[in-house]
Amino acid sequence: MQGAAADAATGAARRAGALVEELRAQGSAAHRAGMARFGIAVERASGVPVPALRALARRIGKDHELAQALWATAHHEARLLACFVDDPGAVTEAQAQAWALDFDSWDVCDQAATSLFDRAPQAWSLATRWAGRDEPWVRRAAFALMAGLAVHDAAAADPAFLALLPLIGQAATDDRPYVRKGVNWALRNIGKRNEALRVAALACAREILAAANRRAGSPRGGGAGDRSARWVAADAIRELEAAAPGRRPKRGP
């Protein structure tokens, strides 16, 4: 069995190498520059659009061994492709932890969280545990996972999402831009799942805002964490109030 596993790993590594060459050939300097403008780390990127990667993933099909080999190349688009071809049922705790520590850009973090990990057996456990981590990309992944679960886990009951709201409240003061955007994303997606969760998410957002305002009025208040919390809350309130039943969105100018 060890020989067979080694042969499979070697074959996957060869296929991954060939795919990296294919991605490099498909890459566009213009698209790579556009990625950089959106804050994506492009040092190891070739400039291949995500729709093209998804089309390639459909051609390949699910392949856990290949996903591991693609990730090991450290090539940016190869890692995105790994998220699309991996089998969520084959994801292990060790893999999820290792990949999370490798995150170096918001797009890889978010695709791993919302295209793979949120469908894995460990999804809920990872989301709650990573919410308390200090590494910025791991912590963002926690809230990206929550956002993905709100969309993709149709079987989850409301109490599971209600249990995430205190974690969102605790992390709202994290003033690192990519973390606070992940916190806000989770809050909005939970609130858009159904009417009961919309009401609960709004209550959470209003409490985040009120707490930040209370701290701002104290002698030591008004710091970066409070500004972050106010943004997280105000943006969520604006979107979730607009989503109220029977309320028509405002037309643009």
C-alpha positions in Angstrom: 0.0 0.0 0.0 2.8 2.4 0.8 4.3 1.8 -2.7 0.9 2.4 -4.3 0.4 5.6 -2.3 3.9 6.8 -3.3 3.2 6.1 -6.9 -0.1 8.0 -6.7 1.6 11.0 -5.1 4.3 11.0 -7.7 1.7 10.8 -10.5 -0.2 13.7 -8.9 2.9 15.8 -8.6 3.6 15.3 -12.3 0.1 16.3 -13.3 0.3 19.3 -11.0 3.5 20.4 -12.6 2.0 20.1 -16.1 -1.1 22.1 -15.0 1.1 24.9 -13.6 2.8 25.1 -17.0 -0.7 25.3 -18.6 -1.7 28.0 -16.2 1.4 30.0 -16.9 0.8 29.8 -20.6 -2.8 31.0 -20.1 -1.8 33.8 -17.9 -2.2 37.5 -18.8 0.0 40.3 -17.6 -3.0 42.6 -17.8 -5.2 40.4 -15.7 -2.3 39.9 -13.2 -2.1 43.7 -12.9 -5.8 43.9 -12.3 -5.5 41.3 -9.6 -2.9 43.4 -7.9 -5.2 46.4 -8.0 -7.8 44.5 -6.0 -5.3 43.7 -3.3 -4.5 40.1 -4.4 -0.9 38.9 -3.8 0.5 38.3 -7.3 4.1 37.4 -6.6 3.4 33.8 -7.5 0.5 34.4 -9.9 0.2 34.1 -13.7 -2.9 36.1 -14.2 -5.6 33.5 -14.9 -9.3 34.5 -14.2 -11.3 32.5 -11.8 -13.9 31.5 -14.4 -11.2 29.9 -16.4 -9.9 28.0 -13.4 -13.4 26.8 -12.6 -13.8 25.6 -16.2 -10.5 23.7 -15.9 -11.7 22.2 -12.6 -14.8 20.9 -14.3 -12.7 19.3 -16.9 -10.5 17.6 -14.3 -13.2 16.5 -11.9 -12.7 15.9 -8.2 -9.3 14.6 -7.3 -8.0 14.8 -3.7 -4.4 13.7 -4.5 -4.1 16.2 -7.3 -5.4 19.0 -5.1 -2.7 18.2 -2.6 0.0 18.3 -5.3 -1.4 21.6 -6.7 -1.3 23.2 -3.3 2.3 22.1 -2.8 3.4 24.0 -5.9 2.7 27.3 -4.1 1.6 28.7 -7.5 -1.3 31.2 -6.9 -3.7 29.9 -9.5 -2.7 26.3 -8.8 -3.8 26.8 -5.2 -7.1 28.2 -6.3 -7.5 25.3 -8.7 -6.8 23.0 -5.7 -9.8 24.4 -3.9 -12.0 23.7 -6.8 -10.9 20.1 -7.6 -10.5 18.8 -4.0 -13.1 16.5 -2.6 -14.6 18.1 0.6 -15.3 14.7 2.0 -11.6 13.8 1.9 -10.4 17.0 3.6 -8.7 16.2 6.9 -8.2 18.4 10.0 -4.4 18.5 9.4 -4.9 19.6 5.8 -7.3 22.4 6.7 -4.9 23.7 9.4 -1.9 23.5 7.1 -3.6 25.2 4.2 -4.9 28.0 6.5 -1.4 28.7 7.6 -0.3 29.0 4.0 -2.9 31.6 3.1 -1.3 34.8 1.8 -4.1 36.5 -0.1 -7.7 37.1 0.5 -8.9 35.4 -2.7 -7.2 32.1 -1.9 -8.4 32.3 1.7 -12.0 32.9 0.6 -12.1 30.3 -2.1 -10.7 27.7 0.3 -13.3 28.7 2.8 -16.3 29.0 0.6 -15.6 26.5 -2.2 -14.1 23.7 -0.1 -13.9 23.9 3.6 -17.5 25.0 4.2 -18.6 21.6 2.6 -16.1 19.5 4.6 -17.1 17.6 7.7 -15.0 19.9 10.0 -16.6 23.1 8.7 -18.5 24.2 11.8 -15.7 23.2 14.2 -13.1 25.1 12.1 -15.2 28.2 11.9 -15.7 28.5 15.6 -12.1 27.6 16.5 -10.5 29.8 13.9 -12.6 32.8 15.1 -10.3 33.0 18.1 -7.0 32.7 16.2 -4.7 35.7 15.9 -3.2 35.0 12.4 -5.1 37.4 10.1 -5.8 35.0 7.3 -6.8 32.2 9.6 -9.2 34.5 11.4 -10.6 35.8 8.2 -11.1 32.2 7.0 -13.2 31.6 10.1 -15.7 34.3 9.1 -15.5 33.4 5.4 -16.5 29.9 6.5 -19.5 31.3 8.4 -20.5 33.3 5.3 -20.2 30.2 3.2 -22.1 28.0 5.6 -25.0 30.5 5.6 -25.3 30.0 1.8 -24.3 26.3 1.3 -25.4 24.4 4.5 -29.1 24.1 3.7 -29.6 21.5 6.5 -28.3 23.6 9.3 -30.9 24.9 11.8 -31.1 28.5 13.0 -29.6 27.8 16.4 -26.3 26.9 14.8 -26.1 30.3 13.2 -27.3 32.1 16.3 -24.4 30.5 18.2 -22.0 32.3 15.7 -23.3 35.8 16.4 -21.4 36.2 19.7 -18.1 35.3 17.9 -18.9 37.9 15.3 -19.5 40.5 18.1 -16.2 39.6 19.7 -14.3 40.0 16.5 -15.9 43.2 15.2 -13.2 45.3 16.9 -10.4 43.6 14.9 -9.2 46.6 12.9 -7.2 44.6 10.4 -9.0 45.4 7.1 -9.3 41.9 5.7 -10.5 40.5 9.1 -13.2 43.1 9.7 -14.5 42.6 6.1 -14.8 38.9 6.8 -16.6 39.6 10.1 -19.0 41.9 8.2 -19.5 39.3 5.4 -20.4 36.6 7.9 -22.9 38.9 9.7 -24.6 39.9 6.5 -24.8 36.4 5.1 -26.3 35.0 8.3 -28.9 37.8 8.3 -29.8 37.1 4.6 -30.5 33.4 5.3 -34.1 33.9 6.5 -36.2 36.4 8.3 -35.6 35.1 11.8 -31.9 35.3 11.3 -32.2 38.7 9.7 -33.8 40.0 12.9 -31.1 38.3 15.1 -28.3 39.6 12.9 -29.7 43.1 13.0 -29.9 42.9 16.8 -26.3 41.7 16.9 -25.2 44.6 14.6 -27.0 47.2 16.7 -25.4 45.9 19.9 -22.0 46.0 18.2 -22.6 49.6 17.3 -24.0 50.6 20.7 -21.0 49.0 22.5 -18.6 50.8 20.2 -20.4 54.1 20.9 -20.3 53.5 24.6 -16.6 52.9 24.5 -16.0 55.9 22.3 -17.7 58.0 25.0 -15.3 56.8 27.7 -11.9 58.3 28.4 -10.1 55.5 26.6 -12.7 55.0 23.8 -12.8 55.9 20.2 -9.8 53.8 19.0 -9.2 51.8 15.8 -11.1 48.8 17.2 -14.2 50.9 17.9 -14.0 52.5 14.4 -13.8 48.9 13.0 -16.8 47.8 15.0 -18.9 50.8 13.9 -18.1 50.0 10.2 -18.9 46.3 10.6 -22.2 47.1 12.3 -23.4 50.1 10.2 -22.7 48.4 6.9 -24.6 45.3 8.0 -27.5 47.3 9.4 -27.8 49.2 6.1 -28.0 46.0 4.0 -30.2 44.0 6.4 -32.7 46.8 6.9 -33.0 47.1 3.1 -33.7 43.4 2.9 -36.8 43.7 5.2 -39.9 41.9 3.8 -41.9 44.2 1.6 -39.2 46.9 1.5 -38.3 47.9 -2.0 -34.6 48.8 -2.6 -33.9 52.4 -3.5 -33.3 53.0 -7.2 -30.0 54.5 -8.2 -29.7 58.0 -9.6 
